[in-house]
Amino acid sequence: MSQQITKGKKKAITHTGITFRSKEKKRKTVFKAVLNSPYTLNWPEVSSEDQQIILKELCKILSAVSDYKKEKALYRRNLNRKKLKNSDSQKDVAKIIDTLSTMDVDCKSIKMEDPIMSIDDNKMATSSKLIHLPSPPSTLSCIVIGINDVTRRLEQTINSETKPNLKRKYTQELFDTFISTNPKDQLPYSSPIVKQPLRMIFVCKADISPQNLCAHLPIMSFMAKDVLLVPLPPGAEELIGNKLRIKRVSCIGVKMKTPEFDEIYQLVKDKVSPINAPWLTPIKLEVSKKRKVIEEDDIATTDDDFMKTTCNEYIPTQIKQLVTSAPIKSKVKLEKFD
């Protein structure tokens, strides 16, 4: 059966017959226990209030960078205006000289070039006093911006810790090139630059999508001399980007030996707990021991020797609950026979 229902000028046809579709069965929520991997690292838990406090302190420190970039932008604008004015003045001088040459007047006799050049020199002198290139703040050289740059810095720190014999090899090669008498041996050599390691990493975890882009930072920060990892609240990506005059900033690393960040480092140390990875602790201890042996006894070891560990401790099992649904089964009544 079908009925026609008028809605204005159009007619909608509705079917009221018997349908052969099966009715949706009712389902119930079911909790299933599943073994979780013990090798997953959780991010440090920081309360929302502490995150806001840390973000405000970080923005205060980075405000010097925003002021510097504002002044630099103004300097570039004024410099472009100067170039346009100078080009216009040179065109005017060329026109005057052309008119004088057509009138058969000697330019040297009336000395038109000297006052014009003196006027331009006075303008440049006054403008150079008013506008000058600002010097960059010290905070700009203390930070590393971006996930890629922070990851490279962590990789370099981890490699320098796990393979100290390579560092000694490079320094010996660098010494040999300096004492070499042949200048050809000195020019093509380029030694690897050992950059300053990090001590803090601020991550806008709530604003990063997808989350896998920053999933490697906890384990790398643990291996790189226990770097403090700080997750920031939502909206931090835009705030920090405005301070640095960048569209979006998802990650900032702070270098070692930076007195500008000593106060916020102490604040982070009190509020944020360090990352704990018990299955990686024996590796770090073994690496540090062998590193000391190499520095003291000068014993060359292979890469496989560094990765040997003496870990006999069991990690407790982690169980997670999955929330799913299951169909409700109707209970069948069994008839009892006498």
ZAMARGU-4260 file (C-alpha; in steps of 0.2 Angstrom, whole numbers, plus 5000, padded with zeros to 4 digits):
<rodrens>
0) 5000/5000/5000 | 5006/5018/4996 | 4999/5034/5001 | 5001/5051/4993 | 5005/5066/5005
5) 5004/5083/4998 | 5018/5095/5003 | 5014/5111/4995 | 5014/5108/4976 | 5024/5092/4977
10) 5017/5075/4982 | 5028/5063/4992 | 5024/5044/4991 | 5025/5035/5007 | 5024/5016/5008
15) 5014/5008/5022 | 5015/4990/5017 | 5024/4975/5026 | 5043/4976/5024 | 5054/4960/5023
20) 5069/4969/5032 | 5074/4961/5048 | 5073/4972/5063 | 5088/4978/5071 | 5093/4967/5085
25) 5097/4975/5102 | 5115/4974/5107 | 5123/4976/5124 | 5140/4983/5129 | 5154/4971/5133
30) 5171/4974/5140 | 5185/4963/5134 | 5202/4961/5142 | 5216/4962/5130 | 5235/4961/5134
35) 5244/4977/5130 | 5261/4979/5124 | 5273/4982/5139 | 5285/4992/5128 | 5273/5007/5126
40) 5279/5024/5134 | 5266/5035/5141 | 5268/5054/5140 | 5271/5063/5156 | 5255/5068/5165
45) 5253/5087/5168 | 5238/5095/5175 | 5229/5108/5164 | 5233/5122/5177 | 5252/5118/5176
50) 5251/5117/5157 | 5244/5135/5157 | 5257/5141/5169 | 5272/5134/5159 | 5265/5141/5143
55) 5264/5158/5150 | 5282/5158/5156 | 5287/5151/5139 | 5278/5165/5130 | 5286/5178/5141
60) 5304/5172/5136 | 5299/5171/5118 | 5292/5189/5117 | 5310/5195/5114 | 5310/5185/5098
65) 5294/5193/5092 | 5300/5211/5096 | 5316/5207/5086 | 5307/5200/5071 | 5295/5216/5071
70) 5310/5228/5071 | 5318/5217/5057 | 5303/5218/5046 | 5302/5237/5048 | 5320/5238/5044
75) 5318/5229/5028 | 5303/5240/5023 | 5312/5256/5026 | 5327/5249/5017 | 5316/5245/5001
80) 5309/5263/5002 | 5327/5270/5003 | 5331/5260/4987 | 5316/5267/4978 | 5320/5285/4983
85) 5338/5283/4978 | 5334/5277/4961 | 5321/5291/4959 | 5335/5304/4964 | 5347/5296/4952
90) 5335/5298/4938 | 5332/5316/4942 | 5350/5320/4942 | 5352/5311/4925 | 5338/5322/4918
95) 5346/5338/4924 | 5363/5333/4916 | 5354/5329/4900 | 5345/5345/4899 | 5361/5355/4903
100) 5371/5346/4890 | 5358/5350/4877 | 5359/5368/4882 | 5378/5367/4879 | 5381/5372/4897
105) 5397/5366/4906 | 5392/5356/4921 | 5409/5358/4929 | 5407/5377/4929 | 5391/5378/4938
110) 5396/5363/4949 | 5379/5354/4950 | 5385/5337/4955 | 5393/5342/4971 | 5377/5349/4980
115) 5367/5335/4974 | 5379/5322/4981 | 5380/5331/4997 | 5361/5332/4999 | 5360/5313/4996
120) 5374/5310/5008 | 5365/5320/5022 | 5349/5310/5019 | 5358/5294/5020 | 5367/5299/5036
125) 5351/5305/5045 | 5342/5289/5039 | 5356/5278/5045 | 5355/5286/5062 | 5336/5283/5063
130) 5336/5266/5057 | 5348/5252/5060 | 5348/5233/5059 | 5343/5226/5076 | 5354/5212/5084
135) 5345/5195/5087 | 5341/5191/5105 | 5351/5177/5114 | 5335/5167/5116 | 5334/5164/5097
140) 5351/5154/5098 | 5345/5144/5113 | 5331/5135/5105 | 5328/5122/5091 | 5311/5124/5081
145) 5301/5111/5073 | 5299/5092/5075 | 5312/5088/5062 | 5326/5098/5069 | 5322/5092/5087
150) 5322/5074/5081 | 5339/5076/5072 | 5346/5084/5088 | 5340/5069/5099 | 5347/5057/5086
155) 5364/5065/5087 | 5364/5065/5106 | 5359/5046/5106 | 5373/5042/5094 | 5386/5051/5103
160) 5381/5042/5119 | 5380/5025/5112 | 5395/5026/5100 | 5409/5036/5109 | 5423/5028/5099
165) 5417/5037/5084 | 5418/5053/5092 | 5436/5050/5097 | 5440/5044/5079 | 5434/5060/5072
170) 5444/5071/5084 | 5460/5061/5080 | 5457/5064/5062 | 5454/5082/5065 | 5470/5083/5074
175) 5480/5074/5060 | 5473/5086/5047 | 5479/5102/5057 | 5497/5095/5060 | 5498/5090/5042
180) 5511/5101/5032 | 5502/5098/5015 | 5488/5111/5013 | 5479/5100/5001 | 5475/5088/5015
185) 5467/5102/5026 | 5455/5109/5013 | 5444/5094/5008 | 5442/5088/5026 | 5425/5092/5035
190) 5423/5086/5053 | 5406/5082/5060 | 5400/5097/5070 | 5394/5091/5088 | 5379/5101/5092
195) 5373/5106/5109 | 5361/5093/5116 | 5344/5097/5123 | 5337/5098/5140 | 5319/5102/5137
200) 5306/5099/5124 | 5289/5108/5123 | 5277/5099/5112 | 5260/5106/5106 | 5253/5088/5108
205) 5235/5093/5108 | 5236/5103/5092 | 5246/5090/5082 | 5236/5079/5070 | 5239/5065/5068
210) 5247/5060/5084 | 5260/5048/5076 | 5270/5063/5071 | 5276/5065/5089 | 5275/5047/5095
215) 5293/5045/5094 | 5298/5059/5106 | 5295/5050/5123 | 5307/5036/5119 | 5320/5047/5111
220) 5320/5060/5125 | 5323/5046/5137 | 5338/5039/5128 | 5345/5056/5126 | 5351/5059/5144
225) 5333/5060/5151 | 5327/5076/5142 | 5311/5083/5150 | 5296/5082/5139 | 5282/5094/5142
230) 5265/5093/5133 | 5257/5109/5131 | 5238/5113/5131 | 5227/5116/5116 | 5230/5132/5107
235) 5248/5133/5111 | 5253/5130/5093 | 5245/5147/5088 | 5252/5156/5103 | 5270/5151/5101
240) 5269/5154/5082 | 5263/5172/5085 | 5278/5174/5097 | 5290/5167/5084 | 5282/5176/5069
245) 5279/5159/5062 | 5262/5152/5056 | 5263/5136/5067 | 5275/5129/5079 | 5272/5111/5085
250) 5288/5108/5094 | 5302/5118/5103 | 5318/5111/5110 | 5329/5120/5123 | 5348/5118/5123
255) 5359/5114/5137 | 5368/5129/5146 | 5355/5142/5142 | 5353/5154/5157 | 5338/5162/5149
260) 5328/5146/5152 | 5335/5142/5170 | 5319/5148/5179 | 5307/5139/5167 | 5318/5123/5168
265) 5316/5123/5187 | 5297/5125/5185 | 5296/5111/5173 | 5307/5100/5184 | 5295/5102/5198
270) 5279/5100/5188 | 5283/5087/5175 | 5289/5069/5180 | 5303/5062/5170 | 5299/5047/5157
275) 5302/5030/5164 | 5306/5015/5153 | 5312/5001/5164 | 5316/4990/5149 | 5329/5003/5142
280) 5337/5007/5159 | 5349/4992/5158 | 5355/4997/5141 | 5359/5015/5147 | 5368/5008/5161
285) 5378/4996/5151 | 5382/5010/5138 | 5388/5022/5151 | 5399/5009/5159 | 5407/5004/5142
290) 5409/5023/5138 | 5419/5026/5153 | 5430/5011/5150 | 5434/5017/5132 | 5438/5034/5138
295) 5450/5028/5152 | 5458/5012/5144 | 5456/5017/5126 | 5448/5000/5121 | 5440/4999/5104
300) 5424/4989/5104 | 5411/4985/5091 | 5393/4991/5089 | 5386/4974/5094 | 5396/4975/5111
305) 5386/4990/5115 | 5369/4983/5113 | 5373/4968/5125 | 5363/4969/5141 | 5361/4959/5157
310) 5343/4962/5160 | 5334/4948/5170 | 5320/4957/5177 | 5302/4954/5171 | 5291/4968/5166
315) 5273/4967/5174 | 5259/4963/5162 | 5248/4977/5156 | 5230/4973/5153 | 5218/4985/5144
320) 5199/4985/5143 | 5191/4986/5126 | 5173/4992/5125 | 5163/4983/5112 | 5145/4977/5108
325) 5137/4960/5107 | 5120/4954/5102 | 5108/4950/5115 | 5104/4931/5115 | 5086/4926/5119
330) 5085/4913/5133 | 5077/4897/5127 | 5065/4889/5140 | 5068/4871/5142 | 5053/4860/5146
335) 5055/4848/5159 | 5048/4831/5156 | 5040/4821/5170
</rodrens>
